[in-house]
Amino acid sequence: MTLEAVPSPLPSATAAAVTEIARAAAHSDGVNPLSERTLLHLDGEHPDDVHVLAYDGDPGTIEVSGLQSARNLVGYGALSPDGSAELVVAPTFRRQGFGTALLRMLLDHGGTRTRVWAHGRLPGSDELAHRLNLEVTRELYFLRRTRASLPDPVWPDGIAVRTFVPGQDDAAWLEVNAAAFADHPEQGSWTAADLAERLQQPWFDPNGFFLAVDSTSGAVAGFHWTKVEDGVGEVYVVAVSPIHQGSGLGKALTLQGLHHLQDDRNLDAVVLYVDGTNTAARTLYTNLGFKTAALDVQYAPA
């Protein structure tokens, strides 16, 4: 076994190999082992990220281009600047110490601020965490809803709804997103580059990105950004600005997006992630027919 920590960006061949390992793990486990952020950052210019590569034996040979090949790559770990981390081992190489080694190196680099995600809380996650003296500090629920009748949205007075216009609404959206998620460790820190990166993805559809605006001022009061990938719809991000919270706007925006996904896009399933501490949102989603499909947990040094 050989492990190495490398900076961004990964060579394209290595990034492709990591993506393939993640795909194989998702097929085996029924849950994606790596987040969207991690996958987007594999071969991008993100100098503060740390990539940990695990090889079965020696690392791949040096190619003519001067870049190391991905031969023998069997595991991967990611550490972001805020200490958030995650890892994956190819299904056929599990129970051989690769996961423990990857996690130890992530902890060596991140120290006490490291927060490691276990997507789906699969068998073995708690065992590995316990072995390295980690404890659960956060829960993220993965919810799923199948096709069923929906009420129509009821909008607060003075609110109009339109779709997002790239290049026109970017700054206003970032401002509302930051305010709505001021206490959220990931979503609230989005930058213009983060937004631009998502707007360039193949799945992006402005027709499924809804803005609630003040009819008088035109200011953005809230939004619901939906996503469709591999035939499944997602409540990607939904939020309301602090001054409009408690008005029923969040429920109206949620319903607007659900109608789009179910009726306009003709999808039979819609999924979403919600933080375990967000009891108001969890109650709303439960009342709209969502059920828990999986649970992600985050571990931190005890």
C-alpha positions as CSV (number, residue, x, y, z in Angstrom):
1,M,0.0,0.0,0.0
2,T,1.2,3.5,-0.9
3,L,-0.5,6.8,0.1
4,E,0.3,10.3,-1.0
5,A,-1.2,13.7,-0.4
6,V,-1.3,15.9,-3.4
7,P,-2.5,19.5,-4.1
8,S,-5.1,20.5,-6.7
9,P,-5.6,20.0,-9.5
10,L,-5.4,16.2,-10.0
11,P,-4.2,15.1,-13.4
12,S,-7.1,14.3,-15.7
13,A,-6.4,10.6,-15.7
14,T,-6.3,10.5,-11.9
15,A,-9.5,12.5,-11.6
16,A,-11.2,10.1,-14.0
17,A,-10.0,7.1,-12.0
18,V,-11.4,8.6,-8.8
19,T,-14.7,9.3,-10.5
20,E,-14.8,5.6,-11.6
21,I,-14.0,4.4,-8.1
22,A,-16.8,6.5,-6.7
23,R,-19.2,5.2,-9.4
24,A,-18.4,1.6,-8.6
25,A,-18.9,2.3,-4.9
26,A,-22.2,4.0,-5.5
27,H,-23.3,1.0,-7.6
28,S,-22.3,-1.4,-4.8
29,D,-23.6,0.5,-1.8
30,G,-26.6,2.3,-3.3
31,V,-25.3,5.7,-2.1
32,N,-22.8,8.2,-3.6
33,P,-19.6,8.2,-1.5
34,L,-18.4,11.6,-2.6
35,S,-20.3,14.9,-2.6
36,E,-20.9,17.1,-5.6
37,R,-18.4,19.6,-4.3
38,T,-15.6,17.0,-4.1
39,L,-16.3,15.7,-7.6
40,L,-16.3,19.2,-9.1
41,H,-13.0,19.9,-7.4
42,L,-11.1,16.9,-8.6
43,D,-9.4,18.5,-11.6
44,G,-10.2,22.2,-10.9
45,E,-7.9,24.9,-9.6
46,H,-8.7,24.8,-5.9
47,P,-5.2,25.3,-4.3
48,D,-6.5,24.9,-0.7
49,D,-7.9,21.4,-1.2
50,V,-5.9,18.3,-0.3
51,H,-6.3,15.1,-2.3
52,V,-5.1,11.8,-0.7
53,L,-4.5,8.9,-3.1
54,A,-4.2,5.3,-2.0
55,Y,-2.5,2.8,-4.3
56,D,-2.4,-1.0,-4.2
57,G,1.4,-1.3,-4.2
58,D,3.4,1.4,-5.9
59,P,1.9,4.4,-7.5
60,G,1.3,4.4,-11.3
61,T,4.2,5.1,-13.6
62,I,5.2,8.5,-14.8
63,E,3.7,9.1,-18.3
64,V,5.4,10.9,-21.2
65,S,3.4,14.0,-20.2
66,G,5.2,14.0,-16.9
67,L,2.0,13.3,-15.0
68,Q,1.6,10.2,-12.9
69,S,-0.9,7.7,-14.2
70,A,-3.8,6.3,-12.2
71,R,-2.6,2.7,-12.4
72,N,-3.2,0.8,-9.1
73,L,-5.3,3.6,-7.6
74,V,-7.8,2.0,-5.3
75,G,-8.8,4.7,-2.8
76,Y,-9.3,8.4,-2.5
77,G,-9.7,11.0,0.3
78,A,-10.6,14.7,0.1
79,L,-10.0,17.5,2.6
80,S,-11.5,20.9,2.0
81,P,-10.2,24.2,3.6
82,D,-12.9,24.2,6.2
83,G,-11.9,20.8,7.5
84,S,-14.7,18.8,5.8
85,A,-13.5,15.5,4.5
86,E,-14.7,12.3,2.8
87,L,-13.2,9.1,1.4
88,V,-13.9,6.1,-0.8
89,V,-12.3,2.7,-1.3
90,A,-13.0,0.6,-4.4
91,P,-15.4,-2.2,-3.3
92,T,-13.0,-5.0,-4.1
93,F,-10.2,-3.5,-1.9
94,R,-12.2,-3.0,1.3
95,R,-11.3,-4.6,4.6
96,Q,-7.7,-4.4,3.7
97,G,-6.7,-1.3,5.7
98,F,-7.1,1.3,2.9
99,G,-9.9,3.1,4.6
100,T,-8.1,3.3,7.9
101,A,-5.0,4.6,6.2
102,L,-6.8,7.2,4.2
103,L,-8.7,8.4,7.3
104,R,-5.5,8.6,9.3
105,M,-3.8,10.8,6.7
106,L,-6.8,13.0,6.4
107,L,-6.8,13.5,10.2
108,D,-3.0,14.1,10.1
109,H,-3.6,17.0,7.6
110,G,-6.8,18.4,9.1
111,G,-6.1,17.9,12.8
112,T,-8.8,18.5,15.3
113,R,-10.9,20.6,12.9
114,T,-11.4,17.6,10.6
115,R,-15.1,16.7,10.0
116,V,-15.4,13.4,8.1
117,W,-18.6,12.5,6.2
118,A,-20.0,9.0,6.0
119,H,-22.6,9.0,3.3
120,G,-25.4,6.5,4.0
121,R,-23.8,5.5,7.3
122,L,-22.9,2.1,5.8
123,P,-21.9,-0.9,7.9
124,G,-18.3,-0.3,9.0
125,S,-18.5,3.5,9.2
126,D,-19.1,3.6,12.9
127,E,-16.6,0.8,13.4
128,L,-13.9,2.8,11.6
129,A,-14.8,6.0,13.4
130,H,-14.7,4.3,16.8
131,R,-11.3,2.8,16.0
132,L,-9.9,6.3,15.4
133,N,-11.7,7.9,18.3
134,L,-14.2,9.9,16.3
135,E,-17.8,10.7,17.3
136,V,-20.9,11.8,15.4
137,T,-21.4,15.6,15.4
138,R,-23.9,16.1,12.6
139,E,-26.6,14.3,10.7
140,L,-27.9,15.0,7.2
141,Y,-31.1,13.3,6.1
142,F,-31.6,12.1,2.5
143,L,-35.3,12.1,1.7
144,R,-37.3,10.7,-1.2
145,R,-40.8,11.4,-2.5
146,T,-42.7,9.4,-5.1
147,R,-45.3,10.8,-7.4
148,A,-48.5,11.9,-5.5
149,S,-50.9,14.8,-5.6
150,L,-49.7,18.2,-4.5
151,P,-51.5,21.4,-3.3
152,D,-50.9,24.6,-5.3
153,P,-48.5,27.1,-3.8
154,V,-50.0,30.1,-2.0
155,W,-47.9,33.1,-2.3
156,P,-47.6,35.9,0.3
157,D,-48.9,39.3,-0.8
158,G,-46.4,41.4,-2.8
159,I,-44.5,38.4,-4.1
160,A,-44.0,37.5,-7.8
161,V,-42.3,34.4,-9.2
162,R,-39.9,34.2,-12.2
163,T,-36.9,32.1,-13.2
164,F,-33.3,32.8,-12.7
165,V,-31.4,34.7,-15.4
166,P,-27.7,33.8,-15.5
167,G,-25.5,36.9,-15.6
168,Q,-28.3,39.1,-14.3
169,D,-29.3,37.5,-11.0
170,D,-26.0,36.0,-9.8
171,A,-25.1,38.7,-7.3
172,A,-28.6,39.0,-5.9
173,W,-28.8,35.2,-5.5
174,L,-25.5,35.0,-3.8
175,E,-26.5,37.7,-1.3
176,V,-29.8,36.0,-0.4
177,N,-28.1,32.6,-0.2
178,A,-25.4,33.9,2.2
179,A,-28.0,35.5,4.4
180,A,-30.3,32.5,4.5
181,F,-27.5,30.1,5.2
182,A,-25.4,32.3,7.5
183,D,-25.1,29.4,10.0
184,H,-24.7,26.7,7.4
185,P,-21.0,25.4,7.2
186,E,-21.1,24.7,3.4
187,Q,-24.0,26.4,1.6
188,G,-23.6,29.8,3.1
189,S,-20.0,30.2,2.0
190,W,-20.7,29.9,-1.8
191,T,-18.7,32.3,-3.9
192,A,-19.3,33.6,-7.4
193,A,-16.9,30.9,-8.7
194,D,-19.0,28.2,-6.9
195,L,-22.1,29.5,-8.5
196,A,-20.5,29.8,-12.0
197,E,-19.2,26.2,-11.7
198,R,-22.7,24.9,-11.2
199,L,-24.3,27.0,-13.9
200,Q,-21.9,25.3,-16.4
201,Q,-22.9,21.8,-15.4
202,P,-24.8,19.7,-18.0
203,W,-27.8,19.3,-15.7
204,F,-28.3,23.1,-15.2
205,D,-31.7,24.3,-16.4
206,P,-32.7,27.9,-15.7
207,N,-36.4,26.9,-16.2
208,G,-36.1,24.9,-13.0
209,F,-34.5,27.7,-10.9
210,F,-37.3,29.8,-9.4
211,L,-36.9,33.2,-7.7
212,A,-39.5,34.9,-5.5
213,V,-39.1,38.6,-5.8
214,D,-40.6,41.6,-4.1
215,S,-43.2,43.0,-6.6
216,T,-42.3,46.6,-5.7
217,S,-38.6,46.6,-5.3
218,G,-37.6,43.6,-7.4
219,A,-35.4,42.3,-4.6
220,V,-35.0,38.6,-4.3
221,A,-36.9,37.3,-1.3
222,G,-36.2,33.6,-1.8
223,F,-35.5,30.8,-4.3
224,H,-35.9,27.2,-5.2
225,W,-33.2,25.7,-7.4
226,T,-34.2,22.3,-8.7
227,K,-31.9,19.7,-10.3
228,V,-32.6,16.8,-12.6
229,E,-29.9,14.2,-13.2
230,D,-30.2,10.5,-14.2
231,G,-34.0,10.8,-14.3
232,V,-34.3,11.9,-10.7
233,G,-35.4,15.3,-9.6
234,E,-33.9,17.1,-6.6
235,V,-34.8,19.9,-4.4
236,Y,-31.3,21.2,-4.9
237,V,-31.4,24.4,-2.8
238,V,-34.4,26.2,-1.3
239,A,-34.2,29.2,1.0
240,V,-35.9,32.4,2.1
241,S,-34.2,35.6,3.1
242,P,-34.3,36.3,6.8
243,I,-36.8,39.2,6.5
244,H,-39.3,37.0,4.7
245,Q,-39.1,33.9,6.9
246,G,-42.3,32.9,8.7
247,S,-44.5,34.2,5.8
248,G,-45.2,30.9,4.2
249,L,-42.8,31.7,1.3
250,G,-40.7,28.7,1.9
251,K,-43.6,26.2,1.5
252,A,-44.8,28.1,-1.6
253,L,-41.3,27.9,-3.2
254,T,-41.0,24.2,-2.3
255,L,-44.3,23.5,-3.9
256,Q,-43.4,25.5,-7.0
257,G,-40.3,23.4,-7.6
258,L,-42.1,20.1,-6.8
259,H,-44.8,20.9,-9.4
260,H,-42.1,21.7,-11.9
261,L,-40.3,18.4,-11.3
262,Q,-43.4,16.2,-11.1
263,D,-45.7,17.9,-13.7
264,D,-43.4,19.8,-16.1
265,R,-40.5,17.3,-16.1
266,N,-42.8,14.3,-15.6
267,L,-40.6,12.7,-12.9
268,D,-41.7,10.0,-10.6
269,A,-39.2,10.6,-7.8
270,V,-37.8,13.7,-6.1
271,V,-35.0,13.7,-3.5
272,L,-33.4,16.2,-1.2
273,Y,-31.0,16.6,1.7
274,V,-31.9,18.3,4.9
275,D,-29.8,18.9,8.0
276,G,-30.9,17.0,11.1
277,T,-31.2,20.2,13.2
278,N,-33.6,21.9,10.7
279,T,-36.7,20.5,12.3
280,A,-39.0,23.1,10.6
281,A,-37.9,22.0,7.1
282,R,-38.0,18.3,8.0
283,T,-41.6,18.7,9.2
284,L,-42.6,20.5,6.0
285,Y,-41.0,17.8,3.8
286,T,-42.6,15.0,5.8
287,N,-46.0,16.7,5.4
288,L,-45.4,16.9,1.7
289,G,-44.8,13.1,1.5
290,F,-41.0,12.8,1.8
291,K,-39.6,9.8,3.6
292,T,-36.2,9.1,4.9
293,A,-34.1,7.0,2.4
294,A,-30.7,7.3,4.0
295,L,-28.7,9.1,6.6
296,D,-25.4,10.8,6.2
297,V,-23.4,11.4,9.4
298,Q,-20.3,13.6,10.1
299,Y,-17.6,12.5,12.5
300,A,-15.1,14.6,14.4
301,P,-12.3,13.9,16.8
302,A,-13.7,13.2,20.3
